[in-house]
Amino acid sequence: MGRNFAVLYHTIYKKRCRLLILLFITVLLFVFVTTPHIQRLILGRPFAIEEEATDEQLSSERVGEKITYDVMMGKMRLGSAYYHHLKKTQLHGRTVNLITFVTDIIRFHDLEVIYSDPKTYLPLLIERKVSKLMRPEKIWEDYDQKNFTLTITKKRFLEKKSTIEKDAPIHNSILLPYYVRSVDKLEIGWSFIANLPQRKYKISLVSIEDIEVPAGKFRAYYFESEPKQIRIWVSADAKRVPLKVEGTGALGYKLLMREYGFDRQ
């Protein structure tokens, strides 16, 4: 009797174990199928930025958006850059975008407070505080987009002023990646003219490709300039986040996204 009971108990125990294992596998399959992050983690697929955002954050306003970049020269990391999209403000009686962009690398610190048109992302005023080798300098870039002029005022010990005249509205290199974010529909071959203060470029959407930056792997729109100097990768999703930028700075360094998020203003 005792032996029969032991055999029966063992049989029931084995069936229960099989049932639990089957249930565990079913749960794992369900999680895998319904959770894109797990799929990408296991399969190594590129992913888009999945952080939840409100309708306002997905709009062209992007208030509260914060992006951290590694500043690279070749394979050497020089420091960091920080993009922050603040609430709109007033400039000369009109509502404008307000963005700060900070570059912090070896013996160089550059804080840029950028006021731009909410629709075109064309710059209107940029206030800069630059420190090179512990020597501070203030710079004001005043853009007159109606008359196509840029007045630059620099102040260290003395104040120097210069004016650049162009034949069309003037872009700013930092805002170029953010300008393409405002385009409703992007298709390969789409292009625009970037009229920078020192040179004019044609920037075209060349391809859609997979790239990897410190923040992870992404599907991205790839833009290239003609003449070949500027290269921009923007996430191929609703947020159009600038993931990687090459060649827009005076030193020719590149920016690789490390962190992305929103603060709650």
HELIX and SHEET records of a PDB file:
HELIX    1   1 GLY A    2  THR A   34  1                                  33    
HELIX    2   2 PRO A   36  LEU A   43  1                                   8    
HELIX    3   3 ASP A   55  LEU A   58  1                                   4    
HELIX    4   4 LEU A  176  TYR A  179  1                                   4    
HELIX    5   5 VAL A  180  SER A  182  5                                   3    
SHEET    1   A14 GLU A 159  GLU A 165  0                                        
SHEET    2   A14 THR A 149  LYS A 155 -1                                        
SHEET    3   A14 ARG A 135  ASP A 144 -1                                        
SHEET    4   A14 PRO A 123  LYS A 132 -1                                        
SHEET    5   A14 PHE A 108  SER A 116 -1                                        
SHEET    6   A14 ARG A  94  ILE A 105 -1                                        
SHEET    7   A14 MET A  76  LEU A  91 -1                                        
SHEET    8   A14 GLU A  65  MET A  73 -1                                        
SHEET    9   A14 LYS A 254  PHE A 262 -1                                        
SHEET   10   A14 PRO A 242  GLU A 246 -1                                        
SHEET   11   A14 ARG A 231  SER A 235 -1                                        
SHEET   12   A14 GLY A 216  GLU A 226 -1                                        
SHEET   13   A14 LYS A 200  VAL A 213 -1                                        
SHEET   14   A14 SER A 191  ASN A 195 -1                                        
END                                                                             
